[in-house]
Amino acid sequence: MSKLYVVGIGPGGLNHMTIEARQAIEDADVIVGYQAYLDFIQPLLAGKILYSSGMMREVERCSQALTIAASGKTVALVSSGDAGIYGMAGLALELADEPDAPEGVEVVVIPGVSAVQAAASVLGAPLMHDFAVISLSDLLTPLDKIRQRLRAAAEADFVVALYNPRSKGRTTQIEEAAAILIAARGPQVPVGIVRNACRDGEERIVTTLGDMLNHPIDMFSIVIVGNASTRLCKDGRIVTPRGYATRGESQNPNRRKRGTGAHADAPSTDPHAVMFCGTGSDVGKSVLTAGFCRILKRHGLSVAPFKSQNMALNSAVTPEGGEIGRAQGVQAEACGIPPHTDMNPILLKPNSDTGSQVIVQGKVVRNMGVKEYNAYKPEAFLKVRESFQRLRECFSFIVMEGAGSIAEINLREHDIANLKVAAMAGAPVILVADIDRGGVFAQIVGTLELLTPEEKALVQGVIINKFRGDVSLLDSGIEYVERRTGVPVLGVLPWFKGLALPEEDSVALQKKPAAPKGLRSAEKLRVGVVRLPRISNYTDFSVLEAEPDVDLYYIHSPWLVETMDLVIIPGTKSTIADLVAIKEQGIADALCRYQGPVVGICGGYQMLGATVNDPDRVESGLESTEGLGLLDVVTTMLKEKQTHQAEGELLPAGLGVAPGCSAAVAGYEIHMGESVLGSGASPFARISSRSGADTDLEDGAVSADGRVFGTYLHGIFDNHAFRTGFLNRIRRQKGIPERAEAALAPDPFDELAVHMEKHLDLERIFQICGISPRRVPPPQPSPSGGGSHAALAVQENRQEPILLPPEGGGREGGSEPTLA
């Protein structure tokens, strides 16, 4: 019987070939192989018959080798690395087992040094414990199966070696792999990249999972990603401990000396970010994030907010025309910087009970149901990581915000909003609990009990928010929580009535008054905002709510319309659907009978018109819907959403709505339609600037009698002069005293910062964040309004505090502070 040796020649150098491999090649009459591999062993091929072929011709080579061997010759089929690991051995055995295969050939597999072994030796000892080897090439394995294997290996904490990580035509798989691994084990895990291991041109890079994609990776590279215990040695090599050093001091007397001093279960934290997460929705995460942003700004840091995924009723528009959650716009203001889409890369705007409009880095992708969005999340997470990395490169510190509760265990697998994002960023987590809703100690303990050990290790402190009363009454409960959970309570924040920051959560909206509780007051204006099923951007009316002689209600009953001094139809995420809804509720008829002033904002403006057309079925299956007919306007829905910051001036009809005010107005636009005025309506304003570019467009409409007006400008009431003139007109009609334009209130962010500094253990929070308060310059008062409009770029010549690594060492185990 003739022989076919399937020979693993190792990484390529003759010095790494086994004696058995050399002997098989010496015994062979014929050598078959890929030409590049034959070149590696050229000195051994003298006098041999050679057959070579190129890439993608493995089956042809193997069949040829079997046929030649069946003719009576001894053949060596050359395979790089180990023949049995992504090599030719399996293919040779498969073909030899076919019914029509040549007979009389014995297939002998000769082992060699595999590429993963060679790369591991170059890096140190990263494969000392259980590991998985996964090829990212989808030529022979479906991409979904590769993703499934990556997730399984990541969750099981295997060291992962990646073959075929990237080619010229295949670039995204390594990015997906990085995102999956970061989500499971954070960005600080050691990673080794080895190119041409153990042969000419060898290159070695030791980096981290979070920084891996910033280095060159190609088909000649092997990437080895560490697990939770993988670390760097003093000489920079990677080791994954097998466990010999963890069996007690009796067997290992030097164990303590080798430790860094950090707790064994402590997370790898990054002294450039912190994340405020919650025990639930509306516990105050957004407000505390804004407050901490302002605290750091007052202490001299360049700081930016970040919320990976936001499901919001209220959104904001960035200077470049992108759409983000309203809270991140507010937090950017607290930082003294303009908002940017990287601060909220994923925005979900619910437009049904099971679906949302998905906005990625400021632009609409499409509407998605829950299952479709879950399938999309790996791609979305790449955008999250990309946005966070850009922010981190531009600012010294990132204050992050989670979403809802971190203990939603049914959502853990698909989480891209809470603890997986904190792990990605290497950020410690501060848990916020709301005592005002009751059961605060159960909130805290229950939340922490539902976390995995890895998740709980991220939580470094708790803040109890919205307290009323004597804080000493909480002492015994706080002591129990700290003893039970091991997580310190960093302070109790009393309810702060002086704060007036915009809200965005549907939970907050549900707390708004829906109907008057008492008799109608002769000294106050009743303002009714129609509570649309798909209401959006209700922060437009926060300034009205703050007026001392205004009672504002979110009404959803027809009989309440006539009891109001002013009715407003707000923005909506679906104009046609909400127009149909208020018709069914009887609110539309009540509005048509109502004789008082009516205002429509954005979608509400569209509803006020004669007709809303939707020829492309952008919003619904209805091609056309009759409007309320209170304005001579026809609206047509368009496929492209308009999102702009806008400036302009009131036209004569707009000035008539708010007598005595100045003409200049500003706001922002978020809408899908275009409205055309008929002869019975006059334009409200002229827009001169959109997203920083000059333009000349008419906006809005005013009825002939001035009683009804609509505009696409969200934030129209934030224009103090316009709001004062408009409300004074209604005050005069009701016979109550007019009011002067309100003076600018103290900066609410400074007030919030002072409030938090007074009641929180700021020194301990700074320690958690890796900020040394001893080196921080004294706070400087901020100008009213939050200030700078600097571009999203690195701020030069800044004075900042030293950022210290967490106790027990920094990113690489050292104890020296690092400059921000």
C-alpha positions, 0 to 999 in steps of 0.5 A: 500500500502506498502512502500519502503523508499529510505534513504539517510544516509548522509556521514556516521556518525549518527550525520549527519543523518536527523530525517526523515532518522532515523525514516524511518529506525526505521519504516522499517522491512527490511533494504537493502544496500551495506554492507559498508553503513550498517556498518555506521548505525549499532546501528540503525539496532537491530532487523531488517532483513538485506539484503546486497550485494557488489559493482556493484550489485545496480540493484539486491539490488533495485529489491530485495527491491521492491520485499520484499516491495511488499510482505507487509513488510516496507523496507528501501533501504539505500543509502550513502549521498543523495539518489537522488544524485548518489544514489539509488532513481533514480534506484528505481523509474525506476524499479518501473516504469517498466511494470512488476514491483511489484505492490502496493509499494509506493517509498518514497525518504528520503533526506540526506546530500550529499557527495558534501555537506559534502566535501564542509563543511569540506573545508569551503564554496566553493559552495556558487555560481553556481556549477556543479557535475560531476562523472569521472566514465565511467562505466555508462557514455561514456568518451567522454560525460564526457569530453564534460561536463567538458569542458562546466563546465570549460568554463562556470566558474562553481565551479566543484565537481568531484565524483569518481575521481580515482580508481585502474584501472582508473587513467587517467580521473582525469589527463584529467579533470585537463588539461581541467580545467587548460586550462580554468582557469589557475593553481592557482585556489584553489582546495579542496580534501576531503577523507571520509568527515564527517566520521572516517578517514576524510582527507582534503587537500587545494591545487591549480589546478596546484598542485592537481595531486601531492596529493593522490586522490582515490574513497573515495575522492571528489575534488572541483575545484574553479571558477574565484572568489574562494579564500582562507580565512585567516584560509586556508578555501575555499570560493566562494563569492556569491556576497553580498560583491560586491554591493558597499561601501554603503552596505558594508563599509568594502569592501576596507579593505578586498581587497588585493590591486590588480585590480579585473580583474588582472590575477593570475600570477606566479613570476616564468615564463613569456611568449613572445607571438606575433601579428603574425609569425616571429615578433621576439618572438624566438629571444626575448625569447633567449635574455631574457633568457640570461639577466636572466642568466647574472643576476644570475638566473637558467633559462630555455626556454619553448615552448609547441607546435612548428611547425618548419621547423628546428629542433634540437637534444638533448643530449639524442637523442630527437627532438625539435624545433631549436629555443628551442635549441638556447634558451637553449644555451642562458641559458647556459644549454643543450637542453632537450625535456621538453623545447618543448614537442610538435613538428609538422613537416609539411609534407603536406598542411594539415598534420604533423609529430607529435613529443611528448617529443622528439619522433615521435608519427605518422603523423596526419591530422588537425582533428586527431591532434585536437582530440589528443590535450587533450592528448598532453596537458597533456604532455605539463603540465607534461614537464612544471612542470618538468622544473619548479621543476629544474629551478628558472625561465621559459621563455616561447614562444608562437606560431604565433598570439594570436588572431587566434580566429578560433583556440581558442578552440583547443589552446595549444600553447598560452594563455591557456598555459600561464594561465596553467603556471600562467605566465604574457604575453608580446606581441611582434609586428613587426613594420618592416612589417607595421601597428604596432599600428593596430597589437597591438590594433587589437590583444588585441581587439580580446581577451576575457577579461580573455585572455586580462588580461594576457597581461601585456605589449607590445614590438615593435620590428624591428624599424628603424629610430627616435623612438620619431616619435612613441610617439603619437601612443604609447600614443594612444595604452596605452590609448586605451588598458590599456596595457603599451608599454615596449620599442621599439627595434631597428633593430639589424644587429649584431645578427645572431641567427638561424631562424626556421619559414617558414615566415623567409624562404620566405624572403630569396633571391630566385634569384640573382638581379645583374650580377655575381660577380667575387669576390664572391661565389654564393651558391644555396640551392635547395628550396625543397617543404618540406625543413627542417633544412635550418639553416644548411646554416646560417653560409655560409650566414654569410661569407662575400664573399658568396651570398646564394640563395634559388633556385627553377628554373632549369636555376639558377643551372648553375649560381651557384658556389656551389649547395646544396640539403638540408634536407627534411621532405619527401625525395621521394616526394621532389625528385619527385617534383624536377624531375617535376620542371626540377631541377633534370636534371639541377643538372645532367648536372651541372659540379660544386660542389654539396653537399647533407645534410640528405634527400639531400644526399639520393637524390644524390644516385642511388635509394631510396627504401621505402619497408614499405611505410614509406614516400609514396606509391612508393616502389622505386624511382630513384635518381639523380645518382650523388653518388653510394649509395642506400638508404632504408627508415626505420620505426624508425627515427634516432635522435642523436648528433654525433661526429666523424672524416673525412675519407680520402675522406672527408679530400679531400673535405676540404683540410687542415682542421682538421679531427674532426667534429660534428653535429646532425642526423635526418633521417629515412633511411639507405644508403649503398655505392657502389664501386664508392663512398668512405665514408665521415666520421666515427662517433665515438659518438652518443647521448653520446654513443661510436659507430663506423659507417661510414657516408656519401659518396664522389664521385670518383672525389671529386666533389659531397659529401653527409652526414647525419650530419646536421650542418656540415658547423658549423665546422669552419675548415671544412667550411673554407677548403671546401670554400677555395677549391671552391675559388681557383677554381674560382680564388678569394682570400682564407680566413683564418678560422674565429675567434670566433665572440662575443657571440651573446646572450650577444650582444642581451642581452645588446641591449634589456637592453638598449632599454627596460624598464627592471625594469618594465619587472622585476616587471611584472615577479616578479623579484626585480632588486634591489636585483640582483647581477651585470651582469657577462660577459658570455664566448663565446658560451654560456657555461655550459653543466650541466645536466637538474637538480636543480643547487645547491649553486647558487646565485640568486635574490629574486623573488617577487610576483606581486603587491598586493600579491603573490600566497596566497595574502601575501606581503612577497617576496619568495625565488627562 
